[in-house]
Amino acid sequence: MTTTHHLEYLPDRAAMESIRLMLSLMKGSVVDPSAREPFDHLMANTPAAPGIAYEAASIGGVPGWWCLPGDATPHSAILYFHGGGYVVGSARAYRHFAGHFAARANVCVFVPDYALAPEHPFPAAIDDAGASYAGLVGQGFSKIASAGDSAGGGLALATLS
């Protein structure tokens, strides 16, 4: 396995601090599907990364969004799972956030809209994570990084098993 380390990009630090502050305002209120709209509205305020195109798509039967750099490294992708406690969050709301990963790593990023609870109980989200990964492999991606925040971090780890 190859590990790549990237230097910290200082504008990213400022953006992360801003996002942490915004999310702290919702702390403790994300407990059921009624929080979906305000959570998505908050995350949608992330500025788009320069030079990234955004396209709705379906990978492995799972809808989501591509974040596409103009000169992306071939056959490489990041599969990014959004946070939200498996109850809130969406690929559309997270696309600009994930677009910053695409810009810095110069690879395509796919953010799947995995099934959310309580409408879709366990293991629906894990099944969607595996289907997304298999879909990327089926499209010829041979170097795939799995990443995510909060619940999405759990899904990123689940795709490794």
Secondary structure as UniProt FT lines:
FT   HELIX           10..24
FT   TURN            25..28
FT   HELIX           33..35
FT   HELIX           36..43
FT   TURN            44..45
FT   TURN            50..51
FT   STRAND          52..59
FT   TURN            60..61
FT   STRAND          62..69
FT   TURN            70..71
FT   TURN            74..75
FT   STRAND          76..81
FT   TURN            85..87
FT   HELIX           91..105
FT   STRAND          108..112
FT   TURN            117..119
FT   TURN            122..123
FT   HELIX           124..138
FT   TURN            139..140
FT   STRAND          143..148
FT   HELIX           151..158
FT   TURN            159..160
//
